[in-house]
Amino acid sequence: MINRVVYCLMAVVMVACGEKSTPLGEFHILPSPDSFEISGVSKIEPQNIQTYGGSFTTELQMSEYLNLKEQADDADVTITIDENLDTNAEGYSLVIGEETIEIVGKDQAGAFYGMKTLEQLIQDAKDQKVNLPLVKITDAPKLAYRPIHLDVKHHLDTYDYYLKLINELADYKINAIIIEIEDKLKYTRRPIVGSKDALSKEQWKEISAYALKRNIRISPLVQGLGHASFVLKHKAFEHLRDDPKSDWAFNPLLDETYEVQFDLYRDALEAFPHGKYLHLGGDEVHTTGGNSGRSSLDLQLEWLEKVSQFAEEQGRIPIMWDDMLFKEVGVYRTMHYDEYTKEQVDSLWAVKETDLNQFLDDFPRNTIYMRWNYRSPQIYGNKKAMKWFEDHGLKAIGATAGQTRWVLMPQNESNIENIRSFALSSIDNGLNGLLLTLWDDDSPHFELYKRGILAFAEYAWAGDKRSKEEFKDVFRFRYFGDTAMDGEFAFIDALEDPVAKWKNILLQGNQRNYLKTMESPLEKGVMDLPDANNPGKWTEANSERIAHAKEISATGEQVLGVIDSLSQVADRNTYTLEVYKEVAGLVVFSANLVEELAKVDALPSVEERKKGLQEILAQKKAFAQLRKGLETVYSKTRILQKPKDYILDQDHHVHLANQSLNFDWQFLAEMKFFEKLEDTIQSFD
């Protein structure tokens, strides 16, 4: 129950002893503090906290729950800095007495995070209409660098949404963003690269400055060697391709490659002037240097040396993804898949490590190698790769994921266990930080990433203080309000399986990402429909599909009920619930189509079956309304349309969000289903 019983018993004892009748509320800080002691109820009402004073002189911004005015004497909150405070950097102590509140920060950031913790206590007290508790907290992060990955390559959100997001990240003590900017910056040195809907340098600088005031430094990621379609799709740069037929990778042996990349880097660094790093990308690419005969690893390291040197000259620390360094020598799978035993990993490395070590002198020493693992960071092979960097004096940090290639919403319980595992191993191994990647490839709404982000905030800051299940309860408490902590309001996990089954419920196999480019998508992509002359055959052939549809419908309807109930009592973040409601509504609709087909297939005559199919086809209007509703909700924060003259790239990795200028890509399976249904009805004649 996470201290709920302790708090309630304490309140009962205090009343029984006649000390005071003021009830003790329920308080859960996220991320968990190192030490959190509640000894009773103070005399302080949360709405009366209005001023602060002390030695704290910072421009770091407070929020609506702690929008204090500076006051020299008799302030409500005393905030000081003590460099000798016995904590890590960004640490603090917070003491709430009967009538006093004192925050001591190890540094300016520590004092700021002390205020953020106080904000949560005030928020909870206001929600429950109680006084603040008597509290002693000491706290500091386990990992110094705690960035999230903001991937905007396939869509932008509104300017105001980015500001709101930054406020939320600061609330949970996230201290950095790595933004994968691609063509969403209006480059001035190479203007053709920037999309027409991109934000200007000045706009990104404003966002960067806004983040800095909340102790968040934004560093750019500008893809270099591979993932270069945002540059190489333009005719003006086709001559820089490693393969003339592919817009995927630059030729690393061309001087102009670096002239273009350095210009893009310069613009990005100007747009994000407060960052400490320049992320160079470097993942998922195999180059030949225009058939030069040199190995891909050799070519990548030559590229890396040049771009890393450039980053250093600009005062930034270079970062790169590390996967190709290991893939090219044949040990990559041992780092990502748990099918290998320890003995097998060691045996393979004994053979392959020699191939890797022969290039060791070419590994730039000023670069941070980002060891990403989204499946199983706890496996021996992943830890061995991290150890290899350490043994050879190279700097490495990990990268976990809150969103990978999941469609419509994140899966695997928001990937909490993998986030937790990588955070704990990073702490145990004394690493400096950990990145939470949030890929936009299949582009769910960003609101649905929030539980994963808060899980990352919890485990990167606090380490192993809460179990996964405890975290889920506290997430609902913190994110929606104290009433949401009750287990009856837990719905996110229940929605994941319906979404996973929905992805292909109308299709033949795993085809959603391929409908746009496949030949004959109605024939090869969309599922077969009932045959006019063979009633019952479709049902027999699709028994598993029908069973899945029933599961989706039943669970989806239950989830919709929970969301409606939670919306009535939630104190905040009801927009997130609106987004989840649209997701649940879409998956239920598609599943219902399958159930209706099964009913039609059981009808005795051709005419009855034809009429039944026509009634299903009539639901195309209902689908149009459903789509309109979803887009209306999403577009409150998300920009759905790409510019009319936007050039879609060759889509080598089949990213759904890259497949249309409008939002058709989200609904393509349903659209194709109705198209095939119309053809099928005509065949009944």
Summary of the structure (lengths in Angstrom):
residues: 685
radius of gyration: 27.5
end to end distance: 63.3
largest distance: 88.7
contacts: 2371
relative contact order: 0.08
helix: 49%
strand: 13%
